[in-house]
Structures are given as C-alpha cells and as structure tokens.
Amino acid sequence: MTHLPPEISDPAVNNPSHSSICQRMMDLGYVAGNRVNLYGEHFQIVSDPFVDGNWVAVRVRSENDPTIQTIRLPVRVLLGLANLMSKHES
C-alpha cells in the first residue's frame, strides 16, 4: 500500500458546507472513472469525493497496486489553483 504524506487540517473542510466542497472537487474532475496524478503517482478514481472525518477524500486504485485506497484530497491547494486559473481566464 502506498504511504501518503499527512495533510494539514483545512478549516475550509471543517464546516457545514461539506457537500459544496465535494461538488467543487467533482467540478475539478475528481469523479469516479477519471485518472489523476497525486503525490507523484498515477491513480484511477473509483469513487466520487466524500467526507471522511474532517477531510474530503476519494477512493483510488494505483497503476502499481490494484488495492483500493482512500486518499485525502488537498482541498486548499486544489481550490486555490482552480481560483487562480479562473482569474487568468477572465
């Protein structure tokens, strides 16, 4: 199983708008069936984003390991990049 680095707790995830954060992650392409590169590995996403304690996570399968893993998404980074890109597109 892949050892992934711990993440810093994100206050944006620790609020009642979990469903809106999950939806934003889906809008960024974190949906079942898509492939992503996270933490230096290539993954196939096998679940839509969900709340896992104080985190937003997805279940994935690595190219190197068929075991399904749960990965916490770096919400602050991903949403920050999305906001930055939308500003440049305007």
C-alpha positions as CSV (number, residue, x, y, z in Angstrom):
1,M,0.0,0.0,0.0
2,T,1.3,3.5,-0.9
3,H,2.4,5.6,2.0
4,L,1.0,9.1,1.5
5,P,2.1,12.2,3.4
6,P,-0.2,13.6,6.1
7,E,-2.0,16.8,5.3
8,I,-2.5,19.9,7.3
9,S,-6.0,20.2,8.7
10,D,-8.0,22.6,6.4
11,P,-10.6,24.7,8.2
12,A,-12.5,25.1,4.9
13,V,-13.3,21.4,5.1
14,N,-14.4,21.6,8.8
15,N,-17.6,23.4,8.2
16,P,-21.2,22.6,7.3
17,S,-20.6,23.1,3.6
18,H,-19.1,19.6,3.0
19,S,-21.4,18.9,0.1
20,S,-20.4,22.1,-1.7
21,I,-16.7,21.3,-1.3
22,C,-17.3,17.7,-2.6
23,Q,-19.2,19.3,-5.5
24,R,-16.3,21.7,-6.3
25,M,-13.9,18.7,-6.3
26,M,-16.2,16.9,-8.7
27,D,-16.3,20.0,-10.9
28,L,-12.4,19.9,-10.9
29,G,-12.6,16.3,-12.3
30,Y,-12.3,14.2,-9.1
31,V,-15.0,11.8,-10.1
32,A,-15.2,8.0,-10.5
33,G,-13.6,6.9,-13.7
34,N,-11.2,9.7,-14.1
35,R,-7.4,9.5,-13.7
36,V,-5.3,11.8,-11.7
37,N,-1.7,12.4,-10.6
38,L,-1.4,12.9,-6.9
39,Y,1.6,12.6,-4.6
40,G,3.8,11.6,-7.5
41,E,1.6,8.6,-8.5
42,H,-1.0,7.9,-11.2
43,F,-4.4,6.9,-9.9
44,Q,-7.8,5.9,-11.3
45,I,-10.5,7.4,-9.2
46,V,-13.1,4.7,-8.2
47,S,-15.5,6.9,-6.1
48,D,-16.8,10.4,-6.1
49,P,-15.5,12.7,-3.3
50,F,-16.9,12.1,0.1
51,V,-16.4,13.4,3.6
52,D,-14.1,11.3,5.7
53,G,-14.0,12.8,9.2
54,N,-12.6,16.3,8.7
55,W,-11.3,15.6,5.3
56,V,-12.6,15.3,1.7
57,A,-11.4,12.1,0.2
58,V,-11.7,9.8,-2.8
59,R,-11.1,6.1,-3.3
60,V,-8.5,5.3,-5.9
61,R,-6.6,2.4,-7.4
62,S,-2.9,2.9,-8.2
63,E,-1.4,1.8,-11.5
64,N,1.1,-0.2,-9.5
65,D,-1.2,-1.6,-6.9
66,P,-4.8,-2.8,-7.6
67,T,-5.8,-2.4,-3.9
68,I,-8.4,0.3,-3.4
69,Q,-7.1,3.1,-1.2
70,T,-8.6,6.2,0.3
71,I,-6.7,9.4,-0.4
72,R,-7.4,12.7,1.3
73,L,-7.6,15.5,-1.3
74,P,-5.5,18.6,-0.8
75,V,-8.7,20.8,-0.9
76,R,-7.0,24.1,-0.1
77,V,-4.4,23.6,-2.9
78,L,-6.8,22.3,-5.5
79,L,-9.4,25.1,-4.9
80,G,-6.7,27.7,-4.8
81,L,-5.3,26.6,-8.1
82,A,-8.8,26.5,-9.6
83,N,-9.5,30.0,-8.4
84,L,-6.1,31.2,-9.7
85,M,-6.8,29.7,-13.2
86,S,-10.3,31.2,-13.4
87,K,-8.8,34.6,-12.7
88,H,-6.3,34.2,-15.5
89,E,-9.1,33.1,-17.9
90,S,-11.2,36.2,-17.2
